[in-house]
Amino acid sequence: MGRNVIETIMGGAVLLVAGVFVYFAYNTAEVKAVTGYEIEARFYKIGGLSKGSDVRISGIKVGTVIDHRLDPETFDAVVTLSISQKIKLPADTQAIISSSGMMGDKYVSLETGNAAEIMAPGGLIASTKDFRSLEDQVGEIIFLATDGDD
């Protein structure tokens, strides 16, 4: 009987420590969505960018991709971003879809401009660069390498 009580107490302690670890990991890993003001960016292709992906400036998470949809008129991908209220983006900010390595997750990288005007909530990032897959890049290299061989 005494052994069952000790095992129960030890099991409870292990569960408590595991719970504290999960709480700590969740709060420090920045996996939760950033709430703030919304802006949009239009891309020709987004290359697997998903809802919940990071929005980063200089590698630091400042927002979250909250939606993406296809514009039925232009057939562009319209990506809606939620940016932290603390961040005031210049109007000439550029959005680039990047990858965390060859097989890494996609994210939106923002390169801030020098404009004095600040982008308003609901605004549109006018300057974007589409995602370039590894296949696209290899194809360009092969084309450049074989172009002069006539």
Sequence and secondary structure as in RCSB ss.txt:
>XXXX:A:sequence
MGRNVIETIMGGAVLLVAGVFVYFAYNTAEVKAVTGYEIEARFYKIGGLSKGSDVRISGIKVGTVIDHRLDPETF
DAVVTLSISQKIKLPADTQAIISSSGMMGDKYVSLETGNAAEIMAPGGLIASTKDFRSLEDQVGEIIFLATDGDD
>XXXX:A:secstr
 HHHHHHHHHHHHHHHHHHHHHHHHHHHTT S   EEEEEEEES  TT  TT EEEETTEEEEEEEEEEE TTT 
 EEEEEEEETT   BTT EEEEEESSSSS EEEEEE    SSB  TT EE EEE    HHHHHHHHHHHHHHT  
